[in-house]
């Protein structure tokens, strides 16, 4: 069977993870990654990139567990290798704290992270407004390093990279045999998906090298994540808000809330402010379909709509997308024999 031409649309953490999985596992495919924006301009670049997850309502829990575990194991191997500093992947320990005891004290991902346990009374004393907490070690993946590292890995596997904007799938349907759509929020226009919507996130990078542990409020709106070069503090979750400019009120609110959890932050120098739009959906779309494009039926594999959990689930859903590409190839082989 001669080389099958595959195009992956989107250069965020989902797009590059998916492209790497396909290029490395399927040498008979020639894989091109196509996008109008690359690192450091992607939404993934500003993500805090710390691994834990929320439950999606309509996806079997076992599948969500696999997504999380596959991503965690993949990044853990990088964190424990010589590639760790270049890839921007590190272990991170800390606390998730709750003002009220959550219904689910042991989330589905707790068995994949390291050393998960409930916090002791003594540990909770530090957070007098909070009644319950969990302590564990997870992974922080900094996409400003990780995306260029993945791009190198993709090119090494024979992948090609092209920077251009496409407005619809027709534009690429003649040049490729299989289309893989990882366009995030762009899927709203690219494939007409009205179920994907923006959730605006604003974060600050601050200089506070004395901070070694992450702190996350269970509501997901206030968090402090020490990284390799700086500490990410946030944040906001503003649904259907398309504003990309920094909001000064949000900046002040973030600093006040984070300093309440970690008073030493009042001494930290703000290095940068950033806004990104998370590509949210009730459930991520990881599935395939046959689409009628310019008179022929083209297999399209979708992998988008991860919201704020893109870094957390990228490798797991990329492996799923790889499985869907394999199914497309099997059907092509069958058709070729008929």
C-alpha positions in Angstrom: 0.0 0.0 0.0 1.6 3.3 -1.0 2.0 6.2 1.3 -1.2 7.5 2.8 -1.3 11.3 3.1 -2.6 12.5 6.5 -3.1 16.1 7.5 -3.4 17.2 11.2 -5.0 20.6 11.6 -4.0 22.6 14.7 -0.6 23.2 16.4 -1.6 23.3 20.1 -0.9 20.5 22.5 -3.7 18.3 21.1 -2.5 18.8 17.5 1.1 18.1 18.1 0.5 15.2 20.4 -1.8 13.6 17.8 0.6 14.3 14.9 3.6 12.7 16.8 1.5 9.6 17.7 0.5 9.1 14.1 4.0 9.8 12.6 5.8 7.5 15.0 3.3 4.6 14.9 2.4 4.6 11.2 5.5 5.0 9.0 3.4 4.3 5.9 1.6 7.6 6.4 3.2 10.9 5.4 1.9 13.3 8.0 1.6 17.1 7.6 0.7 19.4 10.4 -1.1 22.5 9.3 -1.9 25.6 11.4 -2.1 29.3 11.2 -0.6 29.8 14.7 2.4 28.0 16.3 4.1 28.2 19.7 4.4 30.7 21.4 1.1 32.0 19.9 -1.2 29.0 20.8 -3.7 28.8 23.6 -1.7 25.8 25.0 1.3 28.1 25.5 -0.3 30.0 28.4 -1.8 26.9 30.0 -0.6 26.2 33.6 -0.3 22.6 32.4 -0.7 20.8 35.6 -2.2 17.3 35.5 -5.6 16.5 37.1 -9.0 16.3 35.6 -12.7 16.9 35.9 -15.4 14.4 34.9 -17.1 14.8 31.5 -20.8 13.9 31.8 -21.3 11.6 28.8 -18.0 9.8 28.3 -17.6 6.4 30.0 -15.5 6.8 33.1 -13.1 4.0 32.0 -12.3 5.9 28.9 -11.6 9.0 30.8 -9.4 7.1 33.2 -7.4 5.7 30.2 -7.0 9.2 28.8 -5.6 10.5 32.1 -3.4 7.5 32.8 -1.9 7.4 29.3 -1.1 11.1 29.4 0.3 10.9 33.0 2.5 7.9 32.2 3.8 9.5 29.0 4.7 12.7 30.7 6.1 10.9 33.8 8.6 9.1 31.5 9.7 12.4 30.1 10.0 14.0 33.6 12.2 11.2 34.7 14.4 11.3 31.6 17.3 13.5 30.4 14.7 15.4 28.2 12.9 16.9 31.2 14.4 20.4 31.2 14.2 20.8 27.4 10.7 19.4 27.2 9.5 21.6 30.2 8.1 18.6 32.1 8.6 18.3 35.8 7.1 16.6 38.9 5.0 18.9 41.1 3.7 18.3 44.6 1.1 20.2 46.5 -2.5 20.6 47.7 -6.0 20.8 46.4 -8.2 22.5 49.0 -12.0 22.8 49.3 -14.2 25.2 51.2 -16.8 22.4 51.6 -16.1 18.7 51.7 -16.6 17.5 48.0 -19.1 14.7 47.2 -16.3 12.8 45.6 -13.3 12.7 48.0 -11.4 10.3 45.8 -11.5 11.5 42.2 -11.2 9.0 39.3 -7.6 10.2 38.5 -6.3 9.7 42.1 -4.9 6.3 41.4 -2.8 7.6 38.5 -1.0 10.4 40.4 1.7 9.8 43.0 1.0 9.4 46.7 -2.6 10.7 46.7 -4.0 11.1 50.2 -6.4 13.4 52.2 -4.7 16.3 54.0 -4.2 16.1 57.8 -5.8 18.5 60.2 -2.4 20.0 60.9 -1.9 20.7 57.1 -5.3 22.2 56.8 -4.7 24.7 59.6 -2.7 26.8 57.1 -5.9 27.3 55.1 -8.5 28.4 57.7 -11.3 29.0 55.1 -11.0 25.4 53.8 -12.5 22.3 55.4 -11.0 19.5 53.3 -7.9 18.9 51.1 -5.9 16.4 49.1 -2.2 16.1 48.9 -0.4 14.5 45.9 2.4 14.7 43.4 1.5 15.2 39.8 3.2 16.6 36.7 3.5 20.2 35.3 4.0 20.4 31.6 5.1 23.9 30.3 3.9 24.1 26.7 6.2 27.0 25.8 9.0 24.3 26.0 6.9 21.2 25.4 5.4 22.3 22.0 8.8 23.1 20.3 10.2 19.8 21.8 7.2 17.9 20.3 7.7 19.6 17.0 11.3 18.4 16.9 10.1 14.9 17.7 7.5 15.1 15.0 10.0 16.3 12.3 12.4 13.5 13.4 9.6 11.0 12.7 9.3 12.4 9.1 6.5 14.8 9.8 6.1 18.1 7.8 4.9 21.4 9.2 3.1 24.1 7.2 1.9 27.4 8.4 -1.3 28.6 6.8 -4.9 29.4 7.7 -7.6 27.1 6.4 -11.3 28.2 6.6 -12.9 24.8 5.7 -12.0 21.2 5.2 -12.7 21.5 1.4 -9.4 23.4 1.1 -7.4 20.3 2.1 -9.7 17.5 0.9 -7.9 17.0 -2.5 -4.3 17.0 -1.1 -4.9 14.4 1.7 -6.5 11.0 2.2 -7.3 11.4 5.9 -8.0 14.7 7.8 -7.4 14.9 11.6 -9.1 17.9 13.1 -7.4 19.2 16.2 -8.4 22.9 15.7 -9.9 23.5 19.2 -12.1 26.6 19.3 -11.5 26.8 15.5 -13.8 23.9 15.1 -16.7 26.3 15.5 -16.1 27.6 12.0 -13.9 24.8 10.5 -16.5 22.1 11.0 -19.5 24.2 12.1 -19.6 22.8 15.7 -21.8 25.1 17.7 -21.2 23.0 20.8 -17.7 24.4 21.3 -17.4 27.7 23.1 -14.7 29.8 24.7 -13.9 29.9 28.5 -11.7 32.9 29.0 -8.7 32.3 31.2 -6.3 35.0 32.5 -3.1 34.1 34.3 0.0 35.9 35.6 3.6 34.7 35.7 5.4 35.9 38.8 8.9 35.6 40.2 8.7 33.7 43.5 11.5 31.1 43.5 10.9 30.3 47.2 7.6 28.6 46.3 7.9 24.9 45.8 4.4 23.5 46.2 1.3 24.1 44.1 -2.0 25.2 45.8 -5.3 24.8 44.0 -8.7 25.9 45.3 -11.2 23.1 44.5 -13.4 25.5 42.6 -10.6 25.8 40.0 -10.6 29.6 40.0 -7.7 30.3 42.3 -4.4 28.5 41.9 -0.6 28.8 42.3 1.6 26.6 40.2 5.4 26.8 40.6 7.2 26.1 37.4 10.7 25.8 36.1 11.3 29.5 35.5 8.4 31.2 37.2 5.2 30.7 39.2 1.8 30.7 37.3 -1.0 32.3 39.4 -4.6 32.5 38.3 -7.2 32.6 37.2 -10.6 33.2 35.6 -13.2 31.0 34.0 -15.4 33.3 32.0 -17.8 31.4 29.7 -18.6 32.7 26.2 -16.2 35.6 26.8 -14.1 36.2 23.7 -11.9 39.1 25.1 -8.2 38.5 24.5 -6.9 41.7 26.2 -5.7 41.6 29.8 -8.3 42.9 32.2 -6.7 44.9 35.1 -9.6 44.0 37.5 -8.9 40.3 36.9 -5.2 40.9 37.5 -5.9 42.5 40.9 -8.5 39.8 41.8 -6.0 37.0 41.0 -3.3 38.7 43.1 -5.7 39.2 46.1 -7.1 35.7 46.0 -3.7 34.0 45.6 -2.1 36.1 48.3 -4.8 35.0 50.7 -3.7 31.4 50.1 0.0 32.2 50.0 0.8 35.5 51.8 4.4 35.6 50.5 3.0 36.3 47.0 2.6 40.0 48.0 6.4 40.1 47.7 6.5 38.5 44.2 7.3 40.5 41.1 4.7 40.2 38.2 6.7 39.1 35.1 3.8 38.8 32.6 0.1 38.7 32.1 -1.6 36.4 29.6 -5.2 35.7 28.3 -6.3 32.5 26.4 -9.6 31.1 25.4 -10.1 27.5 26.4 -11.9 25.4 23.7 -14.7 24.1 25.9 -17.5 21.6 25.1 -19.8 19.5 27.2 -17.6 16.5 26.2 -14.4 16.5 24.1 -15.1 15.2 20.6 -12.8 12.2 19.9 -14.5 10.4 17.0 -14.4 9.8 13.3 -16.8 10.4 10.5 -17.0 10.3 6.7 -17.5 13.7 5.2 -18.6 14.5 1.7 -16.0 16.9 0.4 -15.7 18.0 -3.3 -17.5 14.9 -4.6 -15.7 12.3 -2.5 -16.1 10.8 1.0 -13.1 11.7 3.1 -12.5 10.2 6.5 -12.2 12.9 9.2 -10.9 12.1 12.7 -11.9 14.8 15.3 -9.9 15.4 18.5 -10.9 18.7 20.2 -13.0 20.4 22.8 -10.9 19.6 25.9 -11.6 22.9 27.7 -9.1 23.5 30.4 -7.9 19.9 30.4 -6.0 19.9 27.1 -2.5 19.3 28.5 -3.9 16.7 31.0 -5.6 14.6 28.3 -3.6 15.4 25.2 -1.5 12.1 25.0 -4.4 9.9 26.0 -6.8 11.4 23.4 -4.0 11.4 20.8 -3.6 7.6 21.2 -7.4 7.3 20.8 -7.2 9.4 17.6 -4.3 7.2 16.4 -6.6 4.2 16.8 -9.3 5.9 14.8 -6.8 6.7 12.0 -5.8 3.0 12.0 -9.5 2.1 11.5 -9.7 4.5 8.5 -6.6 2.8 7.0 -8.1 -0.7 7.5 -11.2 0.4 5.6 -9.1 1.9 2.9 -7.2 -1.4 2.5 -10.5 -3.3 2.3 -11.9 -0.9 -0.3 -8.6 -1.2 -2.3 -9.1 -5.0 -2.4 -12.8 -4.8 -3.6 
